[in-house]
Amino acid sequence: MSDNGCGFPAPGLHSFLFKPMATVGGFEFNKVMLLALLTTVVVIAFFWAAFGKAKVIPGKLQMVGEAGYDFVRRGIVYETLGKREGEKWVPLMVSLFFFIWLMNIWSVIPLAQFPVASVFAFPVVLALLVWVLWVGLTFKRHGFVGFFKNITGYDKSLGAVLPLVMLIEFFSNLLVRPFTHAVRLFANMFAGHLMLVMFTVASWYLLNSWMIPAAGVSFVMTVAMICFELFVQAVQAYVFVLLACSYIQGALAEHH
């Protein structure tokens, strides 16, 4: 970090940039990519270990896996899509939830200490995945005319304001929706990590400046921020999947 001539190494955008760990065929591989890869491996390995040899009387690992799976299935998917329509989407939503959650949790894990979702590209790809699924499902379920009505909010009872409403809905659904879906996750993880870095660096700086009471306060704030981030990380995974389910529900709903 740079101290900008004032002695305090303030965090900033440079706190989200990492030097390449390796370069293979002109492709640079850095810490964020490594954490994303580890996220994929850990999620697959956990559920493989939990359900690879599932038993009628589950062991501890299977019980944890079932609890997490059931939370997403009943608490998000069934509540949004219903049991009949929602069951086929449970594997995807469970995968999304735990993938996003673990990407976020790296922020408070020693040595890693960085939330992958604070790099905008990762939330964008996940949001585009959901958006493409929503567009394709809407078109498949309703055909071209139904798809057009669905994304434009067509309702002839609106009368003279119908063209304006259709224009707003069109841009909202096709352009704004995937952007806000990604930004919501990114912004929370970006801001949270910046705050954690700020209080952590401040604690070290104040301690080295022999301002012990102030360093103690900053350290307490660091611990408090870690606890708060643990809550936010889970909430953001929940919200992302909840919105994904609501988009699918909108694609499946009959337009009147």
Backbone as numpy.savetxt, mean C-alpha at the origin, in Angstrom:
# Nx Ny Nz CAx CAy CAz Cx Cy Cz
23.64 12.17 4.85 22.81 13.37 4.85 23.67 14.62 4.85
23.12 15.69 4.34 23.83 16.96 4.30 23.36 17.85 5.43
24.30 18.57 6.06 23.91 19.45 7.17 23.61 20.86 6.70
23.78 21.14 5.40 23.47 22.45 4.83 24.19 23.60 5.55
25.32 23.29 6.13 26.12 24.31 6.77 25.70 24.68 8.18
24.61 24.08 8.71 24.13 24.45 10.04 24.48 23.41 11.09
25.08 22.31 10.68 25.48 21.29 11.64 24.47 20.20 11.85
23.20 20.45 11.52 22.16 19.44 11.70 21.90 18.72 10.37
22.12 17.42 10.30 21.94 16.67 9.05 20.47 16.41 8.77
19.77 17.41 8.29 18.32 17.30 8.09 18.00 16.30 6.99
16.98 15.47 7.22 16.55 14.53 6.18 15.80 15.27 5.07
15.74 14.65 3.92 15.04 15.25 2.79 14.84 14.20 1.71
14.70 14.63 0.48 14.50 13.68 -0.61 15.68 12.72 -0.75
16.86 13.19 -0.38 18.03 12.32 -0.47 17.92 11.11 0.45
17.02 11.19 1.45 16.82 10.07 2.36 16.11 8.91 1.67
15.59 9.13 0.47 14.86 8.10 -0.26 15.63 7.61 -1.49
16.88 8.07 -1.61 17.71 7.66 -2.73 18.82 6.75 -2.24
19.07 5.68 -2.98 20.09 4.71 -2.58 21.01 4.42 -3.76
22.28 4.25 -3.44 23.25 3.91 -4.46 23.03 2.47 -4.91
23.31 2.17 -6.17 23.14 0.79 -6.66 24.01 -0.19 -5.88
23.42 -1.32 -5.54 24.17 -2.38 -4.86 24.92 -3.24 -5.88
24.34 -3.31 -7.08 24.94 -4.08 -8.16 24.37 -3.60 -9.48
25.12 -3.82 -10.54 24.66 -3.48 -11.89 24.82 -4.70 -12.77
23.70 -5.17 -13.30 23.70 -6.37 -14.14 23.11 -6.01 -15.50
23.94 -6.07 -16.53 23.45 -5.77 -17.87 22.90 -4.37 -18.00
23.48 -3.42 -17.29 23.01 -2.04 -17.34 21.84 -1.77 -16.42
21.34 -2.79 -15.73 20.22 -2.63 -14.81 20.76 -2.49 -13.39
20.42 -1.37 -12.74 20.91 -1.10 -11.39 19.96 -1.68 -10.35
20.52 -2.41 -9.40 19.76 -3.07 -8.34 20.12 -2.41 -7.01
19.13 -1.77 -6.35 19.43 -1.06 -5.10 18.68 -1.66 -3.91
18.80 -1.00 -2.78 18.22 -1.51 -1.54 16.71 -1.64 -1.62
16.04 -0.67 -2.23 14.58 -0.70 -2.32 14.12 -1.92 -3.11
14.79 -2.20 -4.20 14.45 -3.37 -5.01 14.70 -4.66 -4.24
15.76 -4.67 -3.46 16.06 -5.85 -2.65 14.95 -6.09 -1.63
14.49 -5.02 -0.97 13.41 -5.16 0.01 12.12 -5.61 -0.65
11.83 -5.11 -1.86 10.64 -5.54 -2.58 10.72 -7.02 -2.93
11.92 -7.46 -3.34 12.12 -8.87 -3.65 11.99 -9.73 -2.40
12.57 -9.26 -1.30 12.44 -10.00 -0.04 10.98 -10.07 0.42
10.22 -9.00 0.18 8.80 -8.99 0.52 8.08 -10.12 -0.19
8.34 -10.25 -1.48 7.72 -11.31 -2.27 8.10 -12.68 -1.74
9.38 -12.87 -1.47 9.87 -14.17 -0.99 9.27 -14.51 0.37
9.23 -13.53 1.28 8.71 -13.78 2.63 7.23 -14.12 2.61
6.44 -13.38 1.83 5.00 -13.65 1.75 4.74 -15.04 1.19
5.42 -15.38 0.10 5.24 -16.71 -0.51 5.69 -17.81 0.44
6.86 -17.60 1.07 7.41 -18.61 1.97 6.50 -18.82 3.18
5.95 -17.73 3.72 5.10 -17.86 4.90 3.84 -18.67 4.59
3.15 -18.30 3.52 1.90 -19.01 3.21 2.17 -20.43 2.71
3.31 -20.63 2.07 3.68 -21.98 1.66 3.91 -22.85 2.90
4.62 -22.29 3.88 4.89 -23.04 5.11 3.61 -23.26 5.92
2.71 -22.26 5.89 1.49 -22.35 6.69 0.48 -23.31 6.10
0.37 -23.33 4.76 -0.69 -24.11 4.13 -0.19 -25.19 3.18
1.13 -25.33 3.05 1.67 -26.36 2.15 1.23 -27.75 2.54
1.19 -28.00 3.83 0.72 -29.29 4.36 -0.31 -29.01 5.44
-1.42 -28.43 5.02 -2.48 -28.03 5.96 -3.05 -29.26 6.68
-3.35 -29.08 7.95 -3.88 -30.15 8.77 -5.25 -29.76 9.32
-6.04 -30.75 9.63 -7.36 -30.50 10.22 -7.21 -29.79 11.55
-6.24 -30.27 12.34 -5.90 -29.59 13.60 -4.65 -28.77 13.31
-4.80 -27.48 13.11 -3.66 -26.66 12.65 -2.59 -26.46 13.71
-1.35 -26.35 13.21 -0.26 -25.97 14.08 -0.24 -24.47 14.28
0.75 -23.97 15.01 0.80 -22.54 15.32 0.92 -21.68 14.06
1.79 -22.09 13.14 2.00 -21.30 11.93 0.74 -21.30 11.06
0.10 -22.46 10.97 -1.13 -22.55 10.18 -2.23 -21.71 10.81
-2.28 -21.67 12.14 -3.29 -20.86 12.83 -3.10 -19.38 12.54
-1.84 -18.93 12.54 -1.56 -17.52 12.22 -1.94 -17.22 10.78
-1.58 -18.13 9.87 -1.93 -17.94 8.47 -3.43 -17.91 8.26
-4.15 -18.80 8.91 -5.61 -18.84 8.78 -6.24 -17.58 9.35
-5.69 -17.08 10.46 -6.23 -15.86 11.06 -6.07 -14.67 10.11
-4.88 -14.55 9.49 -4.66 -13.46 8.54 -5.52 -13.59 7.31
-5.60 -14.79 6.78 -6.41 -15.05 5.58 -7.88 -14.76 5.87
-8.35 -15.22 7.02 -9.76 -15.04 7.37 -10.09 -13.58 7.64
-9.12 -12.83 8.17 -9.35 -11.41 8.42 -9.63 -10.67 7.11
-8.81 -10.93 6.09 -9.01 -10.27 4.81 -10.28 -10.77 4.15
-10.50 -12.07 4.21 -11.67 -12.66 3.55 -12.98 -12.14 4.13
-13.11 -12.22 5.46 -14.37 -11.83 6.09 -14.46 -10.33 6.37
-13.33 -9.75 6.78 -13.35 -8.34 7.19 -13.31 -7.35 6.05
-12.84 -7.77 4.88 -12.74 -6.84 3.74 -13.55 -7.34 2.54
-13.21 -8.54 2.06 -13.80 -9.02 0.81 -15.29 -9.30 0.96
-15.67 -10.10 1.97 -17.08 -10.44 2.15 -17.91 -9.20 2.48
-17.32 -8.29 3.27 -18.06 -7.09 3.66 -18.33 -6.18 2.46
-17.46 -6.24 1.46 -17.59 -5.36 0.29 -18.31 -6.04 -0.86
-17.91 -7.27 -1.16 -18.42 -7.97 -2.34 -19.47 -9.02 -2.03
-19.58 -9.36 -0.76 -20.49 -10.46 -0.41 -19.77 -11.80 -0.58
-20.30 -12.82 0.05 -19.64 -14.14 0.04 -19.65 -14.76 -1.35
-20.78 -14.66 -2.05 -20.92 -15.31 -3.35 -19.97 -14.74 -4.40
-19.98 -13.44 -4.57 -19.12 -12.79 -5.56 -17.68 -12.66 -5.07
-17.52 -12.55 -3.76 -16.20 -12.23 -3.22 -15.24 -13.38 -3.11
-15.73 -14.60 -3.00 -14.85 -15.74 -2.74 -13.74 -15.88 -3.77
-14.06 -15.67 -5.05 -13.05 -15.84 -6.10 -11.95 -14.78 -6.04
-12.23 -13.66 -5.34 -11.25 -12.58 -5.27 -10.41 -12.62 -4.00
-10.72 -13.54 -3.11 -10.00 -13.61 -1.83 -8.50 -13.84 -2.00
-8.05 -14.80 -2.81 -6.58 -15.00 -2.95 -5.84 -13.75 -3.40
-6.41 -13.01 -4.36 -5.75 -11.80 -4.84 -5.68 -10.75 -3.73
-6.77 -10.56 -3.02 -6.81 -9.52 -1.99 -5.93 -9.87 -0.79
-5.87 -11.15 -0.46 -4.97 -11.58 0.62 -3.52 -11.31 0.21
-3.19 -11.63 -1.04 -1.82 -11.40 -1.53 -1.48 -9.91 -1.50
-2.42 -9.07 -1.98 -2.19 -7.63 -1.99 -2.01 -7.10 -0.57
-2.88 -7.53 0.35 -2.83 -7.02 1.72 -1.49 -7.32 2.38
-1.06 -8.57 2.33 0.17 -8.92 3.04 1.42 -8.43 2.31
1.34 -8.32 1.00 2.47 -7.76 0.26 2.67 -6.30 0.62
1.59 -5.53 0.64 1.67 -4.10 0.97 2.06 -3.91 2.43
1.46 -4.70 3.31 1.75 -4.58 4.74 3.23 -4.83 5.02
3.76 -5.87 4.43 5.18 -6.17 4.67 6.08 -5.12 4.03
5.72 -4.62 2.85 6.49 -3.53 2.25 6.58 -2.34 3.20
5.48 -2.08 3.91 5.44 -0.96 4.85 6.23 -1.25 6.12
6.14 -2.47 6.60 6.75 -2.84 7.89 8.27 -2.75 7.86
8.87 -2.88 6.67 10.33 -2.76 6.61 10.82 -1.46 7.24
9.94 -0.46 7.30 10.30 0.84 7.85 10.82 0.76 9.28
10.31 -0.18 10.07 10.67 -0.25 11.49 11.51 -1.48 11.82
11.97 -2.18 10.81 12.80 -3.36 11.03 14.27 -2.94 10.94
15.08 -3.23 11.99 16.49 -2.84 11.98 17.22 -3.33 10.73
18.16 -2.53 10.26 18.96 -2.74 9.06 18.19 -2.43 7.79
16.92 -2.81 7.72 16.12 -2.45 6.55 15.72 -0.98 6.66
14.88 -0.68 7.62 14.50 0.69 8.00 14.10 1.57 6.82
13.28 1.01 5.95 12.79 1.79 4.81 11.51 1.17 4.27
10.43 1.97 4.18 9.18 1.43 3.63 9.21 1.45 2.10
9.09 0.31 1.48 9.18 0.22 0.02 8.11 1.08 -0.65
6.93 1.15 -0.03 5.82 1.90 -0.63 6.05 3.41 -0.64
7.12 3.89 0.01 7.41 5.32 -0.02 8.12 5.72 -1.32
8.44 4.74 -2.14 8.94 5.00 -3.50 7.73 4.88 -4.42
7.39 5.96 -5.08 6.11 6.09 -5.77 5.85 4.99 -6.81
6.89 4.48 -7.42 6.71 3.49 -8.48 5.98 2.24 -7.99
6.21 1.83 -6.77 5.61 0.59 -6.27 4.10 0.74 -6.05
3.62 1.78 -5.36 2.17 1.97 -5.27 1.52 2.17 -6.64
2.23 2.84 -7.57 1.67 3.07 -8.91 1.41 1.74 -9.62
2.37 0.83 -9.57 2.20 -0.46 -10.24 1.02 -1.23 -9.63
0.91 -1.23 -8.31 -0.19 -1.95 -7.66 -1.53 -1.30 -8.00
-1.57 0.03 -8.00 -2.81 0.73 -8.34 -3.21 0.48 -9.79
-2.24 0.46 -10.69 -2.52 0.17 -12.10 -3.01 -1.26 -12.29
-2.48 -2.17 -11.49 -2.96 -3.56 -11.53 -4.45 -3.62 -11.21
-4.85 -2.93 -10.15 -6.26 -2.89 -9.75 -7.09 -2.18 -10.80
-6.56 -1.08 -11.36 -7.29 -0.30 -12.36 -7.54 -1.11 -13.63
-6.51 -1.82 -14.10 -6.67 -2.65 -15.29 -7.68 -3.76 -15.03
-7.63 -4.34 -13.85 -8.60 -5.37 -13.48 -10.01 -4.80 -13.48
-10.18 -3.61 -12.92 -11.50 -2.96 -12.86 -12.03 -2.66 -14.26
-11.19 -2.09 -15.12 -11.60 -1.75 -16.49 -11.98 -3.02 -17.26
-11.12 -4.03 -17.19 -11.39 -5.27 -17.91 -12.64 -5.98 -17.42
-12.82 -5.99 -16.10 -13.99 -6.66 -15.52 -15.28 -5.92 -15.87
-15.23 -4.59 -15.85 -16.41 -3.79 -16.20 -16.81 -4.03 -17.65
-15.82 -4.04 -18.54 -16.10 -4.27 -19.96 -16.64 -5.68 -20.19
-16.05 -6.65 -19.52 -16.48 -8.04 -19.69 -17.89 -8.26 -19.17
-18.22 -7.64 -18.05 -19.53 -7.86 -17.43 -20.65 -7.12 -18.16
-20.38 -5.90 -18.64 -21.45 -5.06 -19.16 -21.37 -4.76 -20.65
-20.29 -5.16 -21.32 -20.16 -4.82 -22.73 -19.76 -3.36 -22.90
-19.61 -2.94 -24.14 -19.11 -1.58 -24.41 -20.06 -0.51 -23.88
-21.37 -0.66 -24.18 -22.35 0.35 -23.76 -22.43 0.41 -22.24
-22.51 -0.74 -21.60 -22.57 -0.78 -20.14 -21.30 -0.25 -19.51
-20.16 -0.54 -20.13 -18.88 -0.02 -19.64 -18.87 1.51 -19.69
-19.35 2.05 -20.81 -19.39 3.51 -20.96 -20.30 4.14 -19.90
-21.46 3.54 -19.67 -22.38 4.07 -18.66 -21.78 3.97 -17.26
-21.08 2.89 -17.02 -20.50 2.66 -15.69 -19.44 3.69 -15.36
-18.54 3.96 -16.30 -17.42 4.87 -16.01 -17.80 6.34 -16.11
-18.96 6.62 -16.73 -19.37 8.02 -16.88 -20.51 8.39 -15.92
-21.02 7.40 -15.18 -22.12 7.68 -14.26 -23.39 8.11 -14.99
-23.61 7.53 -16.15 -24.77 7.92 -16.97 -26.08 7.70 -16.23
-26.87 8.76 -16.15 -28.19 8.71 -15.52 -29.05 9.80 -16.17
-29.95 9.38 -17.04 -30.72 10.36 -17.82 -31.62 11.23 -16.95
-31.85 10.82 -15.70 -32.68 11.64 -14.82 -31.97 12.93 -14.39
-30.66 13.01 -14.65 -29.90 14.21 -14.27 -30.23 15.40 -15.17
-30.82 15.13 -16.31 -31.26 16.21 -17.19 -30.13 17.02 -17.79
-30.20 18.34 -17.65 -29.26 19.24 -18.32 -27.82 19.12 -17.82
-27.65 18.67 -16.58 -26.29 18.58 -16.03 -25.62 17.25 -16.38
-26.33 16.37 -17.07 -25.79 15.06 -17.40 -24.46 15.13 -18.15
-24.31 15.95 -19.18 -23.01 16.00 -19.90 -21.85 16.38 -18.98
-22.09 17.33 -18.08 -21.03 17.77 -17.16 -20.68 16.64 -16.20
-21.69 15.96 -15.68 -21.47 14.85 -14.75 -20.70 13.73 -15.44
-21.09 13.42 -16.67 -20.42 12.35 -17.41 -18.95 12.69 -17.67
-18.68 13.95 -17.98 -17.29 14.37 -18.22 -16.46 14.24 -16.95
-17.02 14.71 -15.84 -16.30 14.64 -14.56 -16.06 13.19 -14.16
-17.09 12.35 -14.26 -16.96 10.94 -13.90 -15.96 10.21 -14.79
-15.96 10.56 -16.06 -15.04 9.91 -17.00 -13.59 10.15 -16.58
-13.23 11.41 -16.36 -11.86 11.73 -15.96 -11.56 11.23 -14.55
-12.55 11.26 -13.68 -12.36 10.79 -12.31 -12.03 9.30 -12.28
-12.78 8.52 -13.05 -12.60 7.07 -13.03 -11.38 6.60 -13.81
-11.14 7.18 -14.97 -10.07 6.70 -15.82 -8.71 7.32 -15.51
-8.68 8.50 -14.93 -7.40 9.18 -14.68 -7.13 9.42 -13.19
-8.10 9.98 -12.51 -7.89 10.36 -11.11 -7.88 9.16 -10.19
-8.75 8.18 -10.44 -8.88 7.02 -9.55 -7.57 6.28 -9.33
-6.86 5.83 -10.36 -5.61 5.11 -10.10 -4.55 6.00 -9.44
-4.58 7.31 -9.77 -3.61 8.23 -9.18 -3.82 8.36 -7.67
-5.07 8.62 -7.26 -5.35 8.77 -5.83 -5.17 7.47 -5.08
-5.46 6.34 -5.75 -5.27 5.04 -5.12 -3.80 4.82 -4.76
-2.91 5.24 -5.68 -1.48 5.09 -5.45 -0.95 6.13 -4.46
-1.40 7.38 -4.61 -0.88 8.47 -3.78 -1.24 8.28 -2.32
-2.41 7.76 -2.05 -2.83 7.57 -0.65 -1.83 6.69 0.10
-1.42 5.61 -0.52 -0.45 4.71 0.10 0.94 5.35 0.14
1.35 5.90 -0.98 2.69 6.50 -1.07 2.87 7.64 -0.07
1.91 8.57 -0.03 2.06 9.78 0.78 2.17 9.44 2.27
1.37 8.49 2.73 1.43 8.10 4.14 2.77 7.47 4.50
3.27 6.61 3.63 4.54 5.95 3.91 5.72 6.93 3.77
5.62 7.83 2.81 6.67 8.83 2.61 6.76 9.76 3.82
5.60 10.28 4.25 5.59 11.21 5.38 6.01 10.52 6.67
5.54 9.30 6.87 5.89 8.57 8.09 7.37 8.31 8.19
7.97 7.89 7.07 9.41 7.62 7.08 10.21 8.90 7.32
9.76 9.99 6.72 10.45 11.27 6.89 10.43 11.70 8.36
9.29 11.51 9.01 9.17 11.86 10.43 10.06 10.97 11.30
10.08 9.70 10.99 10.94 8.78 11.76 12.41 9.16 11.63
12.83 9.45 10.42 14.22 9.85 10.19 14.53 11.15 10.92
13.58 12.09 10.87 13.78 13.38 11.52 14.04 13.23 13.02
13.18 12.49 13.71 13.32 12.35 15.16 14.52 11.48 15.54
14.83 10.48 14.70 15.99 9.62 14.98 17.29 10.42 14.86
17.41 11.16 13.76 18.61 11.98 13.55 18.71 13.08 14.60
17.56 13.67 14.96 17.55 14.73 15.98 18.02 14.19 17.33
17.61 12.97 17.67 18.03 12.37 18.94 19.56 12.23 18.99
20.12 11.72 17.90 21.57 11.53 17.83 22.30 12.87 17.84
21.78 13.84 17.11 22.40 15.16 17.01 22.39 15.86 18.37
21.24 15.84 19.04 21.11 16.50 20.34 21.97 15.82 21.40
22.06 14.49 21.31 22.88 13.75 22.27 24.35 14.11 22.10
24.82 14.21 20.86 26.21 14.57 20.60 26.49 16.03 20.91
25.43 16.84 20.99 25.58 18.25 21.35 25.43 18.46 22.85
25.32 17.36 23.59 25.18 17.38 25.04 23.90 18.08 25.51
22.88 18.06 24.68 21.56 18.55 25.09 20.72 17.33 25.48
21.08 16.75 26.63 20.53 15.46 27.04 19.01 15.48 27.19
18.42 16.47 27.90 16.95 16.48 28.04 16.23 16.52 26.69
16.72 17.38 25.81 16.10 17.50 24.48 16.26 16.20 23.70
17.42 15.56 23.83 17.65 14.28 23.14 16.69 13.21 23.67
16.44 13.25 24.99 15.50 12.30 25.59 14.10 12.48 25.04
13.66 13.73 24.92 12.33 14.01 24.37 12.25 13.52 22.93
13.28 13.79 22.16 13.31 13.37 20.76 13.28 11.85 20.65
13.98 11.18 21.56 13.99 9.71 21.54 12.60 9.16 21.87
11.94 9.76 22.85 10.57 9.33 23.20 9.65 9.51 21.99
9.82 10.62 21.27 9.02 10.87 20.08 9.32 9.84 18.99
10.57 9.41 18.92 10.94 8.38 17.94 10.20 7.09 18.23
10.19 6.69 19.50 9.48 5.46 19.90 7.98 5.60 19.63
7.44 6.76 19.95 6.01 7.01 19.72 5.68 6.94 18.23
6.56 7.50 17.41 6.34 7.49 15.97 6.42 6.07 15.41
7.31 5.25 15.97 7.40 3.85 15.53 6.09 3.12 15.83
5.56 3.32 17.03 4.29 2.69 17.40 3.15 3.17 16.50
3.15 4.47 16.22 2.11 5.03 15.36 2.25 4.50 13.93
3.49 4.39 13.46 3.72 3.89 12.11 3.27 2.44 11.96
3.44 1.64 13.00 2.97 0.25 12.95 1.46 0.21 12.71
0.75 1.13 13.32 -0.70 1.23 13.12 -1.02 1.69 11.70
-0.34 2.75 11.26 -0.60 3.32 9.93 -0.27 2.32 8.83
0.80 1.57 9.00 1.21 0.59 7.99 0.12 -0.44 7.74
-0.48 -0.93 8.81 -1.57 -1.90 8.67 -2.81 -1.25 8.08
-3.11 -0.03 8.52 -4.30 0.67 8.03 -4.19 0.94 6.53
-3.01 1.32 6.06 -2.85 1.62 4.64 -2.99 0.38 3.78
-2.51 -0.76 4.27 -2.72 -2.01 3.54 -4.21 -2.34 3.50
-4.89 -2.12 4.62 -6.34 -2.38 4.71 -7.11 -1.47 3.75
-6.78 -0.18 3.75 -7.49 0.79 2.90 -7.26 0.49 1.43
-6.04 0.15 1.06 -5.74 -0.13 -0.34 -6.58 -1.30 -0.83
-6.64 -2.37 -0.05 -7.40 -3.56 -0.44 -8.90 -3.28 -0.39
-9.33 -2.50 0.59 -10.75 -2.14 0.67 -11.19 -1.38 -0.57
-10.37 -0.42 -1.01 -10.70 0.33 -2.21 -10.69 -0.57 -3.45
-9.73 -1.49 -3.50 -9.68 -2.43 -4.63 -10.97 -3.25 -4.70
-11.44 -3.69 -3.55 -12.69 -4.46 -3.51 -13.89 -3.59 -3.91
-13.89 -2.34 -3.48 -15.00 -1.45 -3.84 -15.02 -1.18 -5.34
-13.85 -1.10 -5.97 -13.79 -0.90 -7.42 -14.34 -2.13 -8.15
-13.97 -3.31 -7.67 -14.49 -4.53 -8.27 -15.99 -4.63 -8.08
-16.45 -4.24 -6.89 -17.89 -4.25 -6.62 -18.64 -3.34 -7.59
-18.03 -2.17 -7.88 -18.63 -1.25 -8.84 -18.65 -1.81 -10.24
-17.61 -2.60 -10.59 -17.56 -3.20 -11.91 -18.61 -4.30 -12.07
-18.90 -5.00 -10.98 -19.86 -6.11 -11.04 -21.31 -5.65 -10.91
-21.50 -4.47 -10.32 -22.87 -3.99 -10.06 -23.59 -3.68 -11.35
-24.88 -3.93 -11.39 -25.71 -3.59 -12.54 -25.96 -2.09 -12.56
-25.77 -1.48 -13.71 -26.01 -0.05 -13.85 -27.45 0.19 -14.27
-28.10 1.12 -13.59 -29.51 1.43 -13.90 -29.60 2.87 -14.39
